[in-house]
Amino acid sequence: MRRLALPAILHSLLQTLVFVVDRIMLGRHGEASLAAMQLGGAIEWSTWSVFAAFEVGTIARVGRHVGARDPDSARLAARISLALAAAAGTALALASPWLLDLLPLVAPNVSPAALVEARAYLGVTIAASPLVFVATITIATLQAGGDTRTPLAIGIVANVLHVALNYVLIAKLGARGAGISTAITFGLEAVLATAALMRVSGRVSLRGRATAASPPPWRPEARALSGIAVPAFAERVLYHVGYSGYVLIIARLGDAAMAANQSLISVESICFLSADGFGIAAAALVAQKLGAGEPEAARRVARIGARDAMVALTLFGVTALALRGVILPMFSRDPEVLAIGRAAMPVLTVAQPFMALGIVLAQSLRGAGRTRDALGVSFIGAVIVRLSATWFFAITLGFGLTGVWMGSTLDWMVRSALYVVIGARTEAREAAGRAAALGSANVDP
């Protein structure tokens, strides 16, 4: 678990670094360019996140076939996933002119200069969606096979290229240059990850020879992938709907609260990405163990990942709380912003173990292919609990930004509890099934 998790954590951080570098370098180019990135980056992230939901099916199906030592089926699942990625990316790229026409409606208060820059940025990055989705699926396929080091190495190379391209292109083209750099970076990741999957010696290979007399049929595999991916797609749509309402509640609190919230989110993003790295490792290993017919080992994997993530995030949270007087001034020196951030930081610390538990157990469920369960939990937590609790604590009781973080923490608590209940019920059902089978076997004919 730890061997897989650490490279996955670092790779997640590198993926985020692409957008952080864009913001830093665009901020030096001009105010309109940075404002364009704030708008375009959010739309880009939401769109890619939703439409790339089929990567969940890739990890679940490829990992299960790897665990079952069925390279032909693993290869088939990887190929179907790549075809879906290319098709979804192409459809999104073709729809990009209509998406760009919606920009003035999405951000009516943005300056004309920032709007022009945002259109220039998104015009390139959304058109590059086929490359982005292929990169996403090839990386997920490598991770499903238990290889998280190769994606990390690819991420390092891609980020070095990204910084160099930004340095040249942003100075000449502004936000469009950042978009071109981002597109080329993801294109390089797609090429390198695909090349890694072309190795015959890998646990998952796109060009290995068939080991069975008759290859597995593609229709059942495509149905299985879709059955996992569709609920994952719906879950991400719900998440972004809930998150939009969450952001609107924060906006009611004023500029100082919004600025302080950005500081806290920047701190928590390190914790979130760390938990997600443990979750990726857990999803891959759960899928492999289930494919090998070892459900108890799959449960141990999930428990180990959740435990390690809880320890790591608790340490991060306590450290951030202890150093809040040093960390928060790095983002703003406004006394009001600092006071709001200091007041909310203890709640952020309390949230970390619950967030770790919720993320890893959710990823474990997805690795098992149980995306419908994950969808139900996300709907209850991210939509019902988070929105209602945030409004109650922040607006009704008047706790401000501290109330916002109390609402999100309650969301993670509820999600964690629901995932634990789902796991306990699954274990009890399997134990009952084993007992019934044993009792049937012991009946004297």
MARMI-680867 format. One line per 2 residues: number of its first residue (from 1); for each residue x, y, z of C-alpha. Coordinates in steps of 0.2 Angstrom, whole numbers, plus 5000, padded with zeros to 4 digits. Example, Ala and Ser with C-alpha at 12.3 -4.5 7.8 and 13.67 -1.06 7.14 Angstrom:
! residues 2
1 = 5062,4978,5039 ~ 5068,4995,5036
! end
This chain:
! residues 445
1 = 5000,5000,5000 ~ 5013,5013,5005
3 = 5024,5008,4990 ~ 5010,5012,4978
5 = 5003,5027,4988 ~ 5019,5038,4989
7 = 5022,5040,4970 ~ 5003,5042,4968
9 = 5003,5056,4981 ~ 5017,5065,4972
11 = 5009,5062,4955 ~ 4993,5070,4961
13 = 5003,5085,4968 ~ 5012,5087,4951
15 = 4996,5087,4942 ~ 4990,5101,4953
17 = 5006,5110,4950 ~ 5002,5112,4932
19 = 4988,5124,4936 ~ 4998,5132,4951
21 = 5012,5137,4939 ~ 5000,5144,4926
23 = 4992,5155,4940 ~ 5009,5161,4946
25 = 5016,5165,4929 ~ 5000,5173,4922
27 = 5000,5184,4938 ~ 5016,5191,4932
29 = 5010,5194,4915 ~ 4995,5204,4919
31 = 4979,5206,4930 ~ 4968,5201,4915
33 = 4978,5186,4912 ~ 4977,5180,4930
35 = 4958,5184,4931 ~ 4956,5174,4915
37 = 4964,5159,4923 ~ 4953,5160,4939
39 = 4938,5159,4927 ~ 4945,5147,4914
41 = 4954,5136,4926 ~ 4938,5133,4936
43 = 4928,5129,4921 ~ 4942,5118,4913
45 = 4944,5108,4930 ~ 4925,5105,4932
47 = 4923,5100,4914 ~ 4938,5088,4913
49 = 4934,5081,4930 ~ 4916,5076,4926
51 = 4919,5069,4908 ~ 4934,5059,4914
53 = 4924,5049,4926 ~ 4926,5033,4916
55 = 4944,5032,4923 ~ 4935,5024,4939
57 = 4929,5010,4928 ~ 4947,5008,4921
59 = 4955,5006,4938 ~ 4941,4994,4944
61 = 4940,4983,4928 ~ 4959,4983,4924
63 = 4964,4980,4942 ~ 4952,4965,4944
65 = 4958,4957,4928 ~ 4976,4959,4934
67 = 4972,4951,4950 ~ 4964,4937,4941
69 = 4980,4935,4931 ~ 4970,4937,4915
71 = 4981,4948,4904 ~ 4969,4947,4889
73 = 4954,4954,4898 ~ 4965,4967,4906
75 = 4971,4972,4888 ~ 4953,4973,4882
77 = 4947,4984,4896 ~ 4962,4996,4893
79 = 4958,4997,4875 ~ 4940,5000,4877
81 = 4944,5013,4890 ~ 4956,5022,4878
83 = 4942,5021,4865 ~ 4930,5029,4876
85 = 4943,5042,4882 ~ 4946,5047,4864
87 = 4928,5048,4859 ~ 4923,5058,4875
89 = 4938,5070,4872 ~ 4933,5072,4854
91 = 4915,5076,4858 ~ 4920,5089,4870
93 = 4932,5097,4858 ~ 4919,5098,4845
95 = 4907,5106,4857 ~ 4920,5119,4863
97 = 4914,5134,4852 ~ 4897,5132,4860
99 = 4905,5131,4878 ~ 4915,5147,4874
101 = 4899,5156,4869 ~ 4892,5153,4887
103 = 4906,5162,4895 ~ 4898,5179,4896
105 = 4883,5171,4904 ~ 4893,5161,4917
107 = 4903,5177,4922 ~ 4893,5192,4918
109 = 4904,5203,4929 ~ 4921,5199,4922
111 = 4930,5213,4913 ~ 4930,5212,4894
113 = 4949,5210,4894 ~ 4948,5195,4906
115 = 4934,5187,4896 ~ 4945,5188,4880
117 = 4959,5180,4889 ~ 4948,5166,4896
119 = 4941,5162,4879 ~ 4959,5161,4872
121 = 4964,5150,4886 ~ 4949,5138,4885
123 = 4949,5138,4866 ~ 4965,5129,4867
125 = 4963,5118,4882 ~ 4946,5111,4879
127 = 4951,5108,4861 ~ 4965,5097,4868
129 = 4952,5086,4878 ~ 4956,5070,4868
131 = 4974,5072,4873 ~ 4970,5075,4891
133 = 4958,5061,4892 ~ 4970,5049,4884
135 = 4983,5054,4897 ~ 4971,5052,4911
137 = 4966,5034,4906 ~ 4983,5028,4902
139 = 4989,5034,4919 ~ 4975,5026,4927
141 = 4978,5010,4918 ~ 4996,5010,4924
143 = 4990,5013,4942 ~ 4977,4999,4940
145 = 4991,4987,4936 ~ 5001,4992,4952
147 = 5013,5004,4943 ~ 5013,5021,4951
149 = 5031,5025,4949 ~ 5030,5027,4930
151 = 5016,5040,4931 ~ 5027,5049,4944
153 = 5042,5049,4932 ~ 5031,5055,4917
155 = 5023,5069,4928 ~ 5041,5075,4933
157 = 5046,5076,4914 ~ 5030,5084,4909
159 = 5031,5098,4923 ~ 5048,5102,4918
161 = 5043,5105,4900 ~ 5027,5114,4906
163 = 5038,5127,4916 ~ 5049,5130,4901
165 = 5035,5132,4889 ~ 5026,5144,4900
167 = 5042,5155,4901 ~ 5042,5156,4883
169 = 5024,5157,4878 ~ 5015,5167,4891
171 = 5027,5182,4888 ~ 5021,5182,4870
173 = 5003,5175,4870 ~ 4997,5178,4888
175 = 4983,5166,4893 ~ 4983,5158,4876
177 = 5001,5153,4878 ~ 4997,5145,4895
179 = 4984,5135,4886 ~ 4996,5129,4873
181 = 5008,5125,4886 ~ 4995,5115,4896
183 = 4989,5106,4880 ~ 5007,5101,4875
185 = 5011,5095,4893 ~ 4996,5083,4893
187 = 5000,5078,4876 ~ 5017,5073,4881
189 = 5010,5063,4896 ~ 4998,5054,4884
191 = 5012,5049,4873 ~ 5024,5043,4887
193 = 5010,5034,4896 ~ 5005,5025,4880
195 = 5023,5020,4876 ~ 5024,5013,4894
197 = 5008,5003,4890 ~ 5015,4996,4874
199 = 5029,4986,4884 ~ 5025,4968,4882
201 = 5033,4965,4899 ~ 5021,4976,4909
203 = 5007,4969,4920 ~ 4996,4978,4908
205 = 5001,4978,4889 ~ 4991,4986,4875
207 = 5000,4975,4862 ~ 5004,4958,4871
209 = 4999,4942,4862 ~ 4983,4933,4867
211 = 4986,4920,4880 ~ 4969,4911,4877
213 = 4963,4901,4862 ~ 4948,4913,4860
215 = 4949,4931,4865 ~ 4937,4938,4878
217 = 4921,4946,4870 ~ 4921,4965,4870
219 = 4903,4968,4873 ~ 4902,4962,4891
221 = 4917,4971,4895 ~ 4911,4987,4888
223 = 4894,4985,4898 ~ 4904,4981,4914
225 = 4915,4997,4911 ~ 4899,5008,4908
227 = 4890,5001,4923 ~ 4904,5007,4934
229 = 4907,5023,4924 ~ 4890,5030,4923
231 = 4886,5031,4942 ~ 4904,5039,4944
233 = 4899,5052,4931 ~ 4883,5056,4940
235 = 4893,5057,4956 ~ 4904,5070,4949
237 = 4890,5080,4942 ~ 4882,5080,4959
239 = 4898,5085,4968 ~ 4900,5100,4957
241 = 4882,5105,4959 ~ 4884,5104,4978
243 = 4901,5113,4977 ~ 4893,5127,4967
245 = 4880,5130,4980 ~ 4894,5129,4994
247 = 4904,5142,4985 ~ 4888,5154,4983
249 = 4886,5152,5002 ~ 4904,5158,5005
251 = 4902,5172,4993 ~ 4888,5179,5005
253 = 4901,5181,5018 ~ 4911,5195,5009
255 = 4928,5197,5002 ~ 4938,5195,5018
257 = 4930,5178,5021 ~ 4932,5172,5003
259 = 4951,5177,5004 ~ 4953,5168,5020
261 = 4944,5153,5013 ~ 4956,5152,4998
263 = 4971,5152,5010 ~ 4963,5137,5020
265 = 4959,5128,5004 ~ 4977,5130,4998
267 = 4983,5122,5015 ~ 4970,5108,5014
269 = 4973,5104,4996 ~ 4990,5096,5001
271 = 4980,5085,5013 ~ 4967,5081,5001
273 = 4979,5076,4987 ~ 4988,5065,5000
275 = 4972,5056,5005 ~ 4968,5054,4986
277 = 4985,5046,4983 ~ 4981,5033,4997
279 = 4964,5031,4989 ~ 4972,5027,4971
281 = 4983,5014,4979 ~ 4968,5006,4989
283 = 4957,5006,4973 ~ 4970,4997,4963
285 = 4974,4984,4976 ~ 4956,4981,4981
287 = 4952,4978,4962 ~ 4967,4966,4961
289 = 4963,4957,4977 ~ 4945,4954,4972
291 = 4950,4948,4955 ~ 4961,4936,4964
293 = 4946,4930,4974 ~ 4953,4937,4990
295 = 4939,4948,4997 ~ 4946,4947,5015
297 = 4963,4954,5008 ~ 4953,4967,4999
299 = 4945,4973,5015 ~ 4962,4973,5024
301 = 4969,4984,5010 ~ 4955,4996,5012
303 = 4958,4997,5031 ~ 4977,4999,5030
305 = 4975,5013,5017 ~ 4962,5022,5028
307 = 4972,5020,5044 ~ 4988,5027,5036
309 = 4979,5041,5027 ~ 4971,5046,5044
311 = 4988,5046,5053 ~ 4996,5056,5039
313 = 4982,5069,5038 ~ 4980,5071,5056
315 = 4999,5075,5057 ~ 4997,5088,5043
317 = 4982,5096,5051 ~ 4990,5097,5068
319 = 5006,5104,5060 ~ 4996,5117,5050
321 = 4987,5122,5066 ~ 5003,5124,5076
323 = 5011,5135,5062 ~ 4995,5145,5057
325 = 5004,5161,5062 ~ 5017,5157,5049
327 = 5007,5149,5035 ~ 4992,5161,5034
329 = 5002,5177,5031 ~ 5010,5169,5016
331 = 4993,5171,5007 ~ 4987,5188,5015
333 = 4993,5201,5027 ~ 4976,5209,5029
335 = 4972,5209,5048 ~ 4954,5204,5045
337 = 4958,5190,5033 ~ 4971,5183,5045
339 = 4959,5184,5060 ~ 4945,5174,5050
341 = 4958,5161,5044 ~ 4965,5159,5062
343 = 4947,5156,5069 ~ 4943,5143,5056
345 = 4960,5133,5056 ~ 4955,5122,5071
347 = 4940,5116,5062 ~ 4951,5112,5047
349 = 4962,5101,5059 ~ 4947,5092,5066
351 = 4941,5088,5048 ~ 4957,5079,5042
353 = 4955,5061,5049 ~ 4937,5060,5043
355 = 4942,5067,5026 ~ 4955,5054,5025
357 = 4944,5040,5030 ~ 4930,5046,5018
359 = 4941,5047,5003 ~ 4950,5031,5005
361 = 4935,5021,5008 ~ 4926,5029,4994
363 = 4940,5025,4982 ~ 4940,5007,4989
365 = 4922,5005,4985 ~ 4925,5012,4967
367 = 4940,5000,4965 ~ 4927,4986,4969
369 = 4916,4993,4956 ~ 4902,4998,4968
371 = 4900,5016,4961 ~ 4882,5016,4965
373 = 4885,5015,4983 ~ 4898,5029,4982
375 = 4885,5039,4972 ~ 4872,5037,4986
377 = 4884,5042,4999 ~ 4890,5058,4990
379 = 4873,5063,4987 ~ 4869,5062,5005
381 = 4885,5070,5011 ~ 4891,5083,4998
383 = 4873,5089,4993 ~ 4861,5087,5007
385 = 4872,5087,5023 ~ 4885,5100,5017
387 = 4874,5113,5010 ~ 4861,5112,5024
389 = 4874,5111,5038 ~ 4885,5125,5030
391 = 4870,5137,5028 ~ 4864,5133,5046
393 = 4881,5136,5054 ~ 4888,5150,5043
395 = 4872,5160,5040 ~ 4858,5155,5053
397 = 4870,5154,5068 ~ 4881,5168,5061
399 = 4898,5158,5063 ~ 4904,5165,5046
401 = 4919,5156,5038 ~ 4921,5145,5054
403 = 4903,5139,5051 ~ 4907,5135,5033
405 = 4921,5123,5038 ~ 4910,5116,5052
407 = 4898,5111,5038 ~ 4911,5103,5027
409 = 4918,5094,5042 ~ 4901,5087,5046
411 = 4899,5081,5028 ~ 4915,5071,5030
413 = 4910,5064,5046 ~ 4893,5058,5039
415 = 4902,5051,5023 ~ 4914,5042,5034
417 = 4901,5034,5045 ~ 4891,5029,5030
419 = 4906,5020,5022 ~ 4910,5011,5038
421 = 4892,5005,5039 ~ 4892,4999,5021
423 = 4908,4990,5024 ~ 4901,4982,5040
425 = 4886,4976,5031 ~ 4895,4969,5016
427 = 4906,4959,5028 ~ 4891,4953,5038
429 = 4882,4948,5022 ~ 4898,4938,5015
431 = 4900,4930,5032 ~ 4882,4924,5032
433 = 4884,4918,5014 ~ 4899,4908,5019
435 = 4890,4901,5034 ~ 4875,4895,5023
437 = 4887,4887,5011 ~ 4896,4878,5025
439 = 4879,4872,5032 ~ 4873,4866,5015
441 = 4889,4857,5012 ~ 4888,4848,5029
443 = 4870,4841,5026 ~ 4870,4822,5026
445 = 4863,4817,5009
! end
